[in-house]
Amino acid sequence: MMELAGAYWEDGFATFVHGFMEVTVNDTIRVADVDPDGWNGDFEVVMCTGTSCRVVMADDPGAWVSGGTVEVI
Protein backbone atom coordinates (compact mmCIF):
# COMPACT_ATOMS: atom_id res chain seq x y z
CA MET A 1 0.00 0.00 0.00
CA MET A 2 1.26 3.45 -0.92
CA GLU A 3 0.24 6.92 0.17
CA LEU A 4 -1.10 9.17 -2.55
CA ALA A 5 0.88 12.27 -3.44
CA GLY A 6 -1.99 13.68 -5.50
CA ALA A 7 -4.83 12.98 -7.90
CA TYR A 8 -6.40 14.77 -10.80
CA TRP A 9 -9.36 14.25 -13.13
CA GLU A 10 -9.65 15.11 -16.81
CA ASP A 11 -12.05 14.09 -19.58
CA GLY A 12 -13.43 10.95 -17.89
CA PHE A 13 -10.13 9.71 -16.46
CA ALA A 14 -8.56 10.02 -13.02
CA THR A 15 -4.82 9.87 -12.45
CA PHE A 16 -3.46 8.89 -9.05
CA VAL A 17 0.12 9.92 -8.23
CA HIS A 18 2.03 7.76 -5.74
CA GLY A 19 5.48 6.44 -4.90
CA PHE A 20 6.91 3.63 -7.02
CA MET A 21 4.86 0.42 -6.99
CA GLU A 22 4.42 -2.59 -9.24
CA VAL A 23 1.21 -2.07 -11.19
CA THR A 24 0.22 -2.99 -14.74
CA VAL A 25 -2.66 -2.29 -17.12
CA ASN A 26 -5.79 -4.29 -16.19
CA ASP A 27 -4.76 -4.57 -12.51
CA THR A 28 -7.44 -3.48 -10.04
CA ILE A 29 -6.43 -0.86 -7.53
CA ARG A 30 -8.17 0.21 -4.34
CA VAL A 31 -8.07 3.89 -3.42
CA ALA A 32 -9.14 4.77 0.14
CA ASP A 33 -9.16 7.62 2.67
CA VAL A 34 -9.05 10.45 0.12
CA ASP A 35 -10.65 13.83 0.77
CA PRO A 36 -13.09 14.30 -0.92
CA ASP A 37 -14.69 10.86 -0.83
CA GLY A 38 -15.54 10.78 -4.57
CA TRP A 39 -11.99 9.62 -5.30
CA ASN A 40 -12.32 6.43 -3.24
CA GLY A 41 -13.15 3.05 -4.75
CA ASP A 42 -11.87 0.07 -6.72
CA PHE A 43 -10.75 0.78 -10.28
CA GLU A 44 -9.26 -1.07 -13.25
CA VAL A 45 -5.98 0.48 -14.40
CA VAL A 46 -5.99 1.61 -18.06
CA MET A 47 -2.55 3.25 -18.10
CA CYS A 48 0.34 3.26 -15.66
CA THR A 49 3.89 4.32 -14.98
CA GLY A 50 5.94 3.36 -11.96
CA THR A 51 4.55 6.35 -10.05
CA SER A 52 1.02 6.92 -11.37
CA CYS A 53 -2.11 5.03 -12.39
CA ARG A 54 -4.86 6.20 -14.74
CA VAL A 55 -8.38 4.81 -14.41
CA VAL A 56 -11.77 5.47 -15.99
CA MET A 57 -13.85 7.80 -13.79
CA ALA A 58 -16.85 9.19 -15.63
CA ASP A 59 -17.74 11.96 -13.18
CA ASP A 60 -15.44 14.65 -11.82
CA PRO A 61 -14.99 13.89 -8.08
CA GLY A 62 -13.87 17.44 -7.30
CA ALA A 63 -10.38 18.68 -6.58
CA TRP A 64 -8.14 16.33 -4.58
CA VAL A 65 -7.61 17.94 -1.19
CA SER A 66 -5.48 15.50 0.78
CA GLY A 67 -4.81 12.01 2.00
CA GLY A 68 -5.38 8.64 0.52
CA THR A 69 -3.76 5.31 -0.09
CA VAL A 70 -3.57 3.09 -3.16
CA GLU A 71 -2.92 -0.64 -3.43
CA VAL A 72 -3.24 -3.38 -6.00
CA ILE A 73 -5.96 -5.86 -5.04
C-alpha positions in Angstrom: 0.0 0.0 0.0 1.3 3.5 -0.9 0.2 6.9 0.2 -1.1 9.2 -2.6 0.9 12.3 -3.4 -2.0 13.7 -5.5 -4.8 13.0 -7.9 -6.4 14.8 -10.8 -9.4 14.2 -13.1 -9.6 15.1 -16.8 -12.1 14.1 -19.6 -13.4 11.0 -17.9 -10.1 9.7 -16.5 -8.6 10.0 -13.0 -4.8 9.9 -12.4 -3.5 8.9 -9.0 0.1 9.9 -8.2 2.0 7.8 -5.7 5.5 6.4 -4.9 6.9 3.6 -7.0 4.9 0.4 -7.0 4.4 -2.6 -9.2 1.2 -2.1 -11.2 0.2 -3.0 -14.7 -2.7 -2.3 -17.1 -5.8 -4.3 -16.2 -4.8 -4.6 -12.5 -7.4 -3.5 -10.0 -6.4 -0.9 -7.5 -8.2 0.2 -4.3 -8.1 3.9 -3.4 -9.1 4.8 0.1 -9.2 7.6 2.7 -9.1 10.5 0.1 -10.6 13.8 0.8 -13.1 14.3 -0.9 -14.7 10.9 -0.8 -15.5 10.8 -4.6 -12.0 9.6 -5.3 -12.3 6.4 -3.2 -13.1 3.0 -4.8 -11.9 0.1 -6.7 -10.8 0.8 -10.3 -9.3 -1.1 -13.3 -6.0 0.5 -14.4 -6.0 1.6 -18.1 -2.5 3.3 -18.1 0.3 3.3 -15.7 3.9 4.3 -15.0 5.9 3.4 -12.0 4.6 6.3 -10.0 1.0 6.9 -11.4 -2.1 5.0 -12.4 -4.9 6.2 -14.7 -8.4 4.8 -14.4 -11.8 5.5 -16.0 -13.8 7.8 -13.8 -16.9 9.2 -15.6 -17.7 12.0 -13.2 -15.4 14.7 -11.8 -15.0 13.9 -8.1 -13.9 17.4 -7.3 -10.4 18.7 -6.6 -8.1 16.3 -4.6 -7.6 17.9 -1.2 -5.5 15.5 0.8 -4.8 12.0 2.0 -5.4 8.6 0.5 -3.8 5.3 -0.1 -3.6 3.1 -3.2 -2.9 -0.6 -3.4 -3.2 -3.4 -6.0 -6.0 -5.9 -5.0 
